[in-house]
Amino acid sequence: MTLQIHADSAAGGKSNMPDWTWRDWGVVDITLLRYAKEDWDPSYTTLVWNLSQNVDRQIGSGVVGVSPCLTPSKIPYVTHRGGPMTGLEALALQGLPNHELLLTRETEDNLADLAGNAMTSTVVGSATMAALYVGFKHLFEDLADRMDVDEHIESDSAVEGHITGEELLESRPLDPAATKQVELMRVLDMAQCSARLCICESRAGMTTATISQCKDCLVTSCKRCGGRPTHNHAPYHVDRLSSTVFEKELKAALPMCLEFSIEEDDLDCDTLTENLTLSDEGGMSTKQFRFWKETVRCAMKDVLRFTAIKRQELWLVNYESTSARLELVLSPTSKPQWFLYARPDPTMPADSP
C-alpha cells in the first residue's frame, strides 16, 4: 500500500489534491514526506522544487526563499502557493526588469525558455564592470584616427512635407482629471458580481461551472475544483459580471492622481511614543522611530498616481509614488478600505534601521 499524504487517492486510483495546488502529485508527495521526517511542512514556507527531475535526485534548494538554477526545461514548483512559477516570475528571479520588457504574444513556455537561457543580471553586471575596468584605457587610443561620420539631419520643413491630411483631423477637449460619478453601492455590487470565485479563474476569465460556497468559512469554488479540504458546500447564486466591464466602469470613476491635503502640524507622530517603549537595547530604538517618522512624512507629501486594478477574491486598486503606495480594497463583505504603505529611500543599504 502506498501512503499519499498530500494527494488523497479516491476509488479507482484517482488523486485528489488540495484545491489550491497544482495537479502534479507524484514527486510532490515523496518530497513532502522527506521534509516531514524533519518535522516541518513546506506547504507553509517558500521553497522552489524542480518537478522535471526524478525523485532520486535533489529537486530543489533546502534553504527557504532560495531558488535553484533555472533552466529552460525546468518545472519550478513553489511550495507555499501549490503551483508553478510563472514566466514573468522566472524573469524577475533572474534580475530582469519586467516593467521594461515589451512582452505581447509570448507564451509561458517562451518566457520560461528566455529565463532559463538568461544569465543572472548580477553576474552579467559584475563581468561587465570588470571588463570595463580592465579595457577602459584602450577605448580611446585610436580616437583621433577614426573616420568622422557625417550625420544627415532632416530639416523641420522637410518633415512637415511628409505629413498630409491635417484638415481631416477633429479637435476635442481632453481632460485627464475628469471622472464619472458612480454610486458607491453600485460599485460594491459590481465588484461582488465580477470578483474571482474560484482558483481556476484568471484575472479576466470566468468559469462556466456551478459555483458553491461553504456555509462555515464562506470560501467559494466551482464544481470541478472544490473537494479538498472538505467544505459544507451550498449553491452560491450571483449574477456574474464580466471583469473587463467592471474594470472599465471603475477606472472611469477613479481619479488618476491623488494627493493628501494635510499640513505638517496635523501629522503628529510624537503622540505614538506614549504607547511605545523606545530603547536602544530592545524593541524600537529612538533612531528607528525618527527614521520611521520621516518616512511617513515623505509618504504623505508625494503625489500618488494610478498604476493598476487587480482582480482577486476582492478588487485592489493601486496608486504609487516614489515614497508611498496606496491601496483601495473593494470587498463584498466589508466597507471599502484605503491602506497607505510608506516606502523607505531606495538608495539606503540593506539592514538599515
QUIBELWO-V879688 format. One record per residue. N is the residue number from 1. RES is the residue in three letters. OMEGA is omega in whole degrees, 0 to 359 (* if undefined). Layout:
n:N res:RES omega:OMEGA
n:N res:RES omega:OMEGA
This chain:
n:1 res:MET omega:181
n:2 res:THR omega:178
n:3 res:LEU omega:178
n:4 res:GLN omega:186
n:5 res:ILE omega:183
n:6 res:HIS omega:180
n:7 res:ALA omega:182
n:8 res:ASP omega:183
n:9 res:SER omega:176
n:10 res:ALA omega:180
n:11 res:ALA omega:180
n:12 res:GLY omega:177
n:13 res:GLY omega:180
n:14 res:LYS omega:181
n:15 res:SER omega:180
n:16 res:ASN omega:181
n:17 res:MET omega:173
n:18 res:PRO omega:189
n:19 res:ASP omega:189
n:20 res:TRP omega:188
n:21 res:THR omega:176
n:22 res:TRP omega:185
n:23 res:ARG omega:175
n:24 res:ASP omega:199
n:25 res:TRP omega:186
n:26 res:GLY omega:181
n:27 res:VAL omega:181
n:28 res:VAL omega:180
n:29 res:ASP omega:183
n:30 res:ILE omega:180
n:31 res:THR omega:178
n:32 res:LEU omega:178
n:33 res:LEU omega:177
n:34 res:ARG omega:178
n:35 res:TYR omega:178
n:36 res:ALA omega:177
n:37 res:LYS omega:178
n:38 res:GLU omega:174
n:39 res:ASP omega:170
n:40 res:TRP omega:188
n:41 res:ASP omega:179
n:42 res:PRO omega:180
n:43 res:SER omega:181
n:44 res:TYR omega:175
n:45 res:THR omega:184
n:46 res:THR omega:172
n:47 res:LEU omega:178
n:48 res:VAL omega:179
n:49 res:TRP omega:177
n:50 res:ASN omega:183
n:51 res:LEU omega:177
n:52 res:SER omega:179
n:53 res:GLN omega:175
n:54 res:ASN omega:184
n:55 res:VAL omega:180
n:56 res:ASP omega:178
n:57 res:ARG omega:177
n:58 res:GLN omega:187
n:59 res:ILE omega:181
n:60 res:GLY omega:179
n:61 res:SER omega:177
n:62 res:GLY omega:181
n:63 res:VAL omega:182
n:64 res:VAL omega:177
n:65 res:GLY omega:180
n:66 res:VAL omega:182
n:67 res:SER omega:172
n:68 res:PRO omega:183
n:69 res:CYS omega:179
n:70 res:LEU omega:177
n:71 res:THR omega:181
n:72 res:PRO omega:183
n:73 res:SER omega:183
n:74 res:LYS omega:175
n:75 res:ILE omega:183
n:76 res:PRO omega:182
n:77 res:TYR omega:180
n:78 res:VAL omega:192
n:79 res:THR omega:185
n:80 res:HIS omega:178
n:81 res:ARG omega:184
n:82 res:GLY omega:182
n:83 res:GLY omega:183
n:84 res:PRO omega:173
n:85 res:MET omega:181
n:86 res:THR omega:180
n:87 res:GLY omega:179
n:88 res:LEU omega:178
n:89 res:GLU omega:178
n:90 res:ALA omega:177
n:91 res:LEU omega:178
n:92 res:ALA omega:179
n:93 res:LEU omega:176
n:94 res:GLN omega:179
n:95 res:GLY omega:180
n:96 res:LEU omega:180
n:97 res:PRO omega:182
n:98 res:ASN omega:183
n:99 res:HIS omega:179
n:100 res:GLU omega:181
n:101 res:LEU omega:178
n:102 res:LEU omega:183
n:103 res:LEU omega:184
n:104 res:THR omega:186
n:105 res:ARG omega:181
n:106 res:GLU omega:177
n:107 res:THR omega:178
n:108 res:GLU omega:178
n:109 res:ASP omega:178
n:110 res:ASN omega:180
n:111 res:LEU omega:177
n:112 res:ALA omega:177
n:113 res:ASP omega:180
n:114 res:LEU omega:180
n:115 res:ALA omega:181
n:116 res:GLY omega:179
n:117 res:ASN omega:181
n:118 res:ALA omega:175
n:119 res:MET omega:183
n:120 res:THR omega:186
n:121 res:SER omega:179
n:122 res:THR omega:178
n:123 res:VAL omega:179
n:124 res:VAL omega:180
n:125 res:GLY omega:179
n:126 res:SER omega:179
n:127 res:ALA omega:179
n:128 res:THR omega:179
n:129 res:MET omega:178
n:130 res:ALA omega:179
n:131 res:ALA omega:178
n:132 res:LEU omega:180
n:133 res:TYR omega:182
n:134 res:VAL omega:187
n:135 res:GLY omega:184
n:136 res:PHE omega:183
n:137 res:LYS omega:180
n:138 res:HIS omega:184
n:139 res:LEU omega:187
n:140 res:PHE omega:182
n:141 res:GLU omega:183
n:142 res:ASP omega:183
n:143 res:LEU omega:183
n:144 res:ALA omega:183
n:145 res:ASP omega:182
n:146 res:ARG omega:182
n:147 res:MET omega:176
n:148 res:ASP omega:180
n:149 res:VAL omega:179
n:150 res:ASP omega:180
n:151 res:GLU omega:179
n:152 res:HIS omega:181
n:153 res:ILE omega:181
n:154 res:GLU omega:182
n:155 res:SER omega:180
n:156 res:ASP omega:181
n:157 res:SER omega:178
n:158 res:ALA omega:178
n:159 res:VAL omega:181
n:160 res:GLU omega:179
n:161 res:GLY omega:179
n:162 res:HIS omega:184
n:163 res:ILE omega:179
n:164 res:THR omega:177
n:165 res:GLY omega:181
n:166 res:GLU omega:180
n:167 res:GLU omega:180
n:168 res:LEU omega:181
n:169 res:LEU omega:181
n:170 res:GLU omega:182
n:171 res:SER omega:177
n:172 res:ARG omega:178
n:173 res:PRO omega:180
n:174 res:LEU omega:179
n:175 res:ASP omega:181
n:176 res:PRO omega:182
n:177 res:ALA omega:182
n:178 res:ALA omega:178
n:179 res:THR omega:181
n:180 res:LYS omega:180
n:181 res:GLN omega:180
n:182 res:VAL omega:178
n:183 res:GLU omega:183
n:184 res:LEU omega:180
n:185 res:MET omega:177
n:186 res:ARG omega:179
n:187 res:VAL omega:180
n:188 res:LEU omega:178
n:189 res:ASP omega:178
n:190 res:MET omega:177
n:191 res:ALA omega:179
n:192 res:GLN omega:183
n:193 res:CYS omega:183
n:194 res:SER omega:181
n:195 res:ALA omega:178
n:196 res:ARG omega:185
n:197 res:LEU omega:179
n:198 res:CYS omega:182
n:199 res:ILE omega:181
n:200 res:CYS omega:179
n:201 res:GLU omega:179
n:202 res:SER omega:179
n:203 res:ARG omega:183
n:204 res:ALA omega:185
n:205 res:GLY omega:179
n:206 res:MET omega:179
n:207 res:THR omega:177
n:208 res:THR omega:180
n:209 res:ALA omega:180
n:210 res:THR omega:180
n:211 res:ILE omega:176
n:212 res:SER omega:179
n:213 res:GLN omega:178
n:214 res:CYS omega:180
n:215 res:LYS omega:186
n:216 res:ASP omega:184
n:217 res:CYS omega:175
n:218 res:LEU omega:177
n:219 res:VAL omega:182
n:220 res:THR omega:178
n:221 res:SER omega:177
n:222 res:CYS omega:184
n:223 res:LYS omega:182
n:224 res:ARG omega:187
n:225 res:CYS omega:183
n:226 res:GLY omega:179
n:227 res:GLY omega:180
n:228 res:ARG omega:359
n:229 res:PRO omega:184
n:230 res:THR omega:180
n:231 res:HIS omega:175
n:232 res:ASN omega:190
n:233 res:HIS omega:173
n:234 res:ALA omega:180
n:235 res:PRO omega:180
n:236 res:TYR omega:185
n:237 res:HIS omega:177
n:238 res:VAL omega:178
n:239 res:ASP omega:185
n:240 res:ARG omega:179
n:241 res:LEU omega:180
n:242 res:SER omega:182
n:243 res:SER omega:179
n:244 res:THR omega:178
n:245 res:VAL omega:180
n:246 res:PHE omega:180
n:247 res:GLU omega:178
n:248 res:LYS omega:179
n:249 res:GLU omega:182
n:250 res:LEU omega:181
n:251 res:LYS omega:178
n:252 res:ALA omega:182
n:253 res:ALA omega:184
n:254 res:LEU omega:173
n:255 res:PRO omega:180
n:256 res:MET omega:179
n:257 res:CYS omega:178
n:258 res:LEU omega:178
n:259 res:GLU omega:181
n:260 res:PHE omega:176
n:261 res:SER omega:183
n:262 res:ILE omega:180
n:263 res:GLU omega:181
n:264 res:GLU omega:182
n:265 res:ASP omega:180
n:266 res:ASP omega:180
n:267 res:LEU omega:184
n:268 res:ASP omega:180
n:269 res:CYS omega:183
n:270 res:ASP omega:179
n:271 res:THR omega:179
n:272 res:LEU omega:181
n:273 res:THR omega:179
n:274 res:GLU omega:179
n:275 res:ASN omega:179
n:276 res:LEU omega:175
n:277 res:THR omega:182
n:278 res:LEU omega:182
n:279 res:SER omega:178
n:280 res:ASP omega:182
n:281 res:GLU omega:181
n:282 res:GLY omega:182
n:283 res:GLY omega:181
n:284 res:MET omega:180
n:285 res:SER omega:178
n:286 res:THR omega:178
n:287 res:LYS omega:178
n:288 res:GLN omega:179
n:289 res:PHE omega:177
n:290 res:ARG omega:178
n:291 res:PHE omega:179
n:292 res:TRP omega:181
n:293 res:LYS omega:180
n:294 res:GLU omega:178
n:295 res:THR omega:179
n:296 res:VAL omega:179
n:297 res:ARG omega:177
n:298 res:CYS omega:180
n:299 res:ALA omega:181
n:300 res:MET omega:184
n:301 res:LYS omega:187
n:302 res:ASP omega:174
n:303 res:VAL omega:181
n:304 res:LEU omega:182
n:305 res:ARG omega:181
n:306 res:PHE omega:180
n:307 res:THR omega:185
n:308 res:ALA omega:171
n:309 res:ILE omega:183
n:310 res:LYS omega:178
n:311 res:ARG omega:176
n:312 res:GLN omega:172
n:313 res:GLU omega:170
n:314 res:LEU omega:183
n:315 res:TRP omega:179
n:316 res:LEU omega:176
n:317 res:VAL omega:185
n:318 res:ASN omega:169
n:319 res:TYR omega:183
n:320 res:GLU omega:171
n:321 res:SER omega:181
n:322 res:THR omega:185
n:323 res:SER omega:182
n:324 res:ALA omega:173
n:325 res:ARG omega:182
n:326 res:LEU omega:185
n:327 res:GLU omega:175
n:328 res:LEU omega:182
n:329 res:VAL omega:177
n:330 res:LEU omega:182
n:331 res:SER omega:180
n:332 res:PRO omega:184
n:333 res:THR omega:181
n:334 res:SER omega:179
n:335 res:LYS omega:175
n:336 res:PRO omega:183
n:337 res:GLN omega:175
n:338 res:TRP omega:178
n:339 res:PHE omega:179
n:340 res:LEU omega:179
n:341 res:TYR omega:179
n:342 res:ALA omega:180
n:343 res:ARG omega:176
n:344 res:PRO omega:179
n:345 res:ASP omega:183
n:346 res:PRO omega:179
n:347 res:THR omega:181
n:348 res:MET omega:180
n:349 res:PRO omega:179
n:350 res:ALA omega:180
n:351 res:ASP omega:175
n:352 res:SER omega:181
n:353 res:PRO omega:*
